[in-house]
Amino acid sequence: MIKEVRISELLKPRQSTPTRWANAVTNLKTFMPEQGITLYVLLLLSLICTANIVVLGNWVDTPGIYTMILISSLFPLFSHQIKLNPILIHLISFLIGTILVLYNTLTLIENLPLDEKLSELKLRLAYWYEIATTDGISTDLIPYTIFLLSLTWILGYTSSWFTFRHNNIWISVVLNGVSILTCLSLLPEQYSSRFYLYAFTAMILITHITTVKQRGEWSKNGTSFNNLDGWLTLNSAIWYSIAILVVSTAIPLKIYVSRPVADTWKAAREPVAVIENEFARLLGSVPSRTQQNGRGFGKFLPFIGSISFREEAVLITKSDYPNYWISRTYNTYTHEGWISGETHIIDLDKYSKFDNTSGLQSTKLASQRIEMSFPSDQFFAGGNISSVSESISLESLKPKTFEVEVGDDNIDGYLPSDLQQFELDVEKFLQEFPAGIRNNNFEEFLLSQLPNEYKYINTSSNNNGTEKINLTRTAPLNLDIVNWKLARQIPANKQLMMVSSVSVSSPEELRTSGQTYHGFIQDHYLQLPEDMPRRIDDLTAQVTSGKTNPYDKAVAIEEHLRQGEYQYSHKISKPPIGADGVDHFLFTTRTGYSDYFASAMTVMLRTAGIPARLATGYSAGTYSPGKDSSTIKDSDSHGWVQVYFPNYGWIDFEPTPNWSKYSRLHREKTPSSLIRSGGVYEDGDYPKPPDDFYDDLGPEGEAGGIFTGNGNSILKKSILLPLSIIFSFVVLSSALITFWQYGLSGLSQAEKLTTKMYRVGALAGTSKNKYQTIGEFSSILSTRYPSIHIEIYTIADALMKEKYSTQSPYSENLDDCWKTIRNYLWREIAGRSFKWSQKNETR
């Protein structure tokens, strides 16, 4: 039997069976956001810009950073179709991010099975945390790899979440912008072009998401939108963005700043300076990528790897004495580097006299001049400062404090030997008179038994029934200055005059100086970690064998390090995690630069019971007899050793083989008209350099000392400045726009315009009472502003029709009405503000 088929069915096209590829594409489209894939591509480009800056900086290893950007930005994209609580989605994202961060970090620990890698990572993080919560120095960079990778995941996830879940691109723009500007501030200026790429993608992102939002509004109101229109808008945005970037870089800038602004900036930066010190302590081994003028000498000096210097002059000096120029000294040694101890500040006005050489023998006054080629607040001393032509701040090392716990019949082994005897005497007293600590004569007893060079503070009770006697070491006759700084940042090439006391002691004098050290010197300059490697002691004993006085021992150690067994090089690897820096240098690499040579000599001297410290600054540079001056280059940045000799103070030694041995003899030459060997300048008798009258900024003068020049200047005439200004303006504008648009999403045209009318009316002085209807409010507003009463009633009627009738209230006329109301009310607001300011001025 033949089945009849209609002709219409035969002509009907057959439906093809979907292929696997077509099914995959269809399934993939279900996960695509309604904003379109173009928006995601643009967002991903902006995120890659940020990740690329981090990779270029190469501060720490960041394995898998691009993969993390991709996955973190895709996760919110695909999870928007999953009907889960947002908090649960965030937790899942956190778990995935943690696993990826851990996986990528473990790739840095090589040649170990997975379980041992995890154990190693746990130990290193625990050790880092211990250092971070104390006063130690960290050179382990794995915690910062974890930190940067975690920030990468958070950046990608947060940017994508707010973009596709909330149609808010500004979170991504701000977070990426801040990240890029932060990274660029730590990179040389040639990398600043990366900000152009980011700014370009950010502008296109903003334009595109604005188009997407508008398209959604038009769809709600029945207006058709051709995809070609979207691409034409994007094309226009690209050219518009390029034009803005070209114009912004072509605008000439000249920075003006007043002295109050400079002082305010300095005061505001004080908390930041504290944070910077902490970063220096924990991130000291991160290589610097900026082209700084001159080396900075902070509170922490970790053992790091390779360093590089430029052959540019940083200092021009004149002095009858071929001295080193010291900036900071370090007293506390750790396995990872050096720490400069707690200090108190001594402020010296310019030209004031300061005598810190009481009781010191074989000293001579030298008049000196120094000129820095860059703006700076650093100061470089050429000896014991007596007077300076600029106000300076000196940091004097604080005496140590001690806590003697009595009543437990135990002797605290960490105390100095004289305090251990003191504790023993107090314990005996308490055994004989158990209630004696509560008697009035107990403090008299303490004072009678207290060793010399200690000061009694108080006695306090512990929870365990014992008593704690608090003592402090008395300061020596001369203050122990460990840091020198100018009271303000001075401009480049400003000449500083100073008078310094320098040592001209002979080897014979130093050999007979004795070994009677003040307790303050022993507390700070014999300190070493308890777990120092034993072989350093053995090497010291071998090198100093047969030497009977501190000077000959110091010379023996100096000569041992200067001989060919140790090599000088800037290109080295930092000591391994957990190794002692000096031990690694002396017995493993035998290669390093001045910081390593000086550290080795200082530690060996302390091992031998000789007080010593590490000094940093600049060497004497290259002396030119014809110009009677020395040129000091960036490559003359240096670390050396100072050894303490009773009655002579701190004496310089040079253990680094690439530098000549230190001389304590004055130059044999005819004194210049500027440098007078025979005496010192009296108060006000300094020959003033030409720029001395340019020192201070006027109330509205051009920035000369604080805001000009290169290097450490606060504001630089660089490519980053116009970009930062533009970015700040964009961020501020974006914040205001976001605040203004808050609560308007999803409202109809009439509702939006009515809400805006409420807000502007409130700014103009007519707020809507929560009990008022729209009709009542519009009546009040129309009465106050009769010139726009028609427009006010038009918008109010549109809202009422929408709420209480079936008519469509959308009309282009409503937008025109709102523009009229907005412009009129803003003029009223401006007029009221002007009248208010005038009224205040007349009071």
FENHUSUL-V449928 format. One record per backbone hydrogen bond with DSSP energy under -0.5 kcal/mol. CO is the residue of the C=O (numbers start at 1). NH is the residue of the N-H. If there is no record, write none. Layout:
# FENHUSUL-V449928
CO,NH
CO,NH
This chain:
# FENHUSUL-V449928
6,10
7,11
8,12
14,16
19,23
20,24
21,25
22,26
23,27
24,28
25,29
26,30
27,31
28,31
28,32
29,32
33,36
36,40
37,41
38,42
39,43
40,44
41,45
42,46
43,47
44,48
45,49
46,50
47,51
48,52
49,53
50,54
51,55
52,56
53,57
54,58
54,59
62,65
64,68
65,69
66,70
67,71
68,72
69,73
70,74
71,75
72,76
73,77
74,78
75,79
76,80
78,81
79,82
81,83
82,84
85,88
85,89
86,90
87,91
88,92
89,93
90,94
91,95
92,96
93,97
94,98
95,99
96,100
97,101
98,102
99,103
100,104
101,105
102,106
103,107
105,108
106,109
108,110
113,117
114,118
115,119
116,120
117,121
118,122
119,123
120,124
121,125
122,126
123,127
124,128
125,129
126,130
127,131
128,132
129,133
131,134
131,136
138,285
139,141
141,144
141,145
142,146
143,147
144,148
145,149
146,150
147,151
148,152
149,153
150,154
151,155
152,156
153,157
154,158
155,159
156,160
157,161
158,162
159,163
160,164
161,165
161,166
162,166
162,168
163,167
167,169
169,173
170,174
171,175
172,176
173,177
174,178
175,179
176,180
177,181
178,182
179,183
180,184
181,185
183,186
184,187
186,289
188,191
189,192
190,193
191,194
192,195
192,196
193,196
193,197
194,198
195,199
196,200
197,201
198,202
199,203
200,204
201,205
202,206
203,207
204,208
205,209
206,210
207,211
208,212
209,213
210,214
211,215
212,216
213,217
214,218
215,219
216,220
217,221
218,223
219,222
226,229
226,230
227,231
228,232
229,233
230,234
231,235
232,236
233,237
234,238
235,239
236,240
237,241
238,242
239,243
240,244
241,245
242,246
243,247
244,248
245,249
246,250
247,251
255,703
258,262
259,263
260,264
261,265
262,266
263,267
264,268
265,269
267,270
269,273
270,274
271,275
272,276
273,277
274,278
275,279
276,280
277,281
278,282
279,283
281,138
283,286
289,188
290,292
292,294
296,298
299,340
301,338
302,304
310,635
312,634
314,373
315,632
316,371
317,630
318,369
320,667
321,323
324,326
325,618
326,381
327,484
328,616
330,614
331,333
332,339
334,337
335,581
336,303
337,334
338,301
339,331
339,332
339,341
342,398
344,396
346,394
348,392
349,352
354,356
357,360
362,504
364,502
366,500
367,320
368,498
369,318
370,496
371,316
372,493
375,712
376,490
377,486
379,381
381,326
383,385
384,501
386,354
387,499
388,351
391,487
392,348
393,485
394,346
394,396
395,482
395,483
396,344
400,473
402,404
402,471
403,405
404,406
404,469
406,467
410,412
411,413
412,415
416,420
417,421
418,422
419,423
420,424
421,425
422,426
423,427
424,428
425,429
426,430
427,431
428,432
429,433
433,436
435,438
436,439
439,442
441,445
442,446
443,447
444,448
445,449
446,450
451,454
453,474
455,472
458,470
460,468
462,465
466,462
467,406
467,469
468,460
468,470
469,404
469,471
470,457
470,458
471,402
472,455
479,481
480,397
482,329
483,395
484,379
485,393
488,490
490,376
491,494
494,372
496,370
497,389
498,368
499,386
499,387
500,366
500,502
501,384
502,364
506,510
507,511
508,512
510,513
515,517
518,521
518,522
519,523
520,524
521,525
522,526
525,612
529,532
533,536
533,537
534,537
534,538
535,539
536,540
537,541
538,542
539,543
540,544
542,545
544,547
549,553
550,554
551,555
552,556
553,557
554,558
555,559
556,560
557,561
558,562
559,563
563,566
567,592
570,307
570,572
572,306
576,579
580,584
581,585
582,586
583,587
584,588
584,589
584,590
585,590
590,567
592,569
593,596
593,597
594,598
595,599
596,600
597,601
598,602
599,603
600,604
601,605
602,606
603,607
604,608
605,610
606,609
609,611
611,644
613,642
614,330
615,640
616,327
616,328
617,638
618,325
621,623
622,631
623,625
624,628
624,629
629,624
630,317
630,632
631,622
631,633
632,314
632,315
633,636
634,637
636,619
638,617
640,615
641,653
642,613
643,651
645,648
645,649
647,361
649,645
651,643
653,641
653,655
656,659
665,322
667,669
669,671
674,676
675,677
682,685
686,688
689,692
690,693
691,694
692,695
698,259
698,701
701,257
706,714
710,713
716,718
718,721
718,722
719,723
720,724
721,725
722,726
723,727
724,728
725,729
726,730
727,731
728,732
729,733
730,734
731,735
732,736
733,737
734,738
735,739
736,740
737,741
738,742
741,744
744,747
748,752
749,753
750,754
751,755
752,756
753,757
754,758
755,759
756,760
757,761
758,762
759,763
760,764
761,766
762,765
765,767
767,769
769,772
773,777
774,778
775,779
776,780
777,781
778,782
779,783
780,784
781,785
785,788
786,789
788,792
789,793
790,794
791,795
792,796
793,797
794,798
795,799
796,800
797,801
798,802
799,803
800,804
801,805
807,809
811,814
811,815
812,816
813,817
814,818
815,819
816,820
817,821
818,822
819,823
820,824
821,825
822,826
823,827
824,828
825,829
826,830
827,831
828,832
829,833
830,834
831,835
832,836
833,837
834,838
835,839
836,840
837,841
838,842
840,843
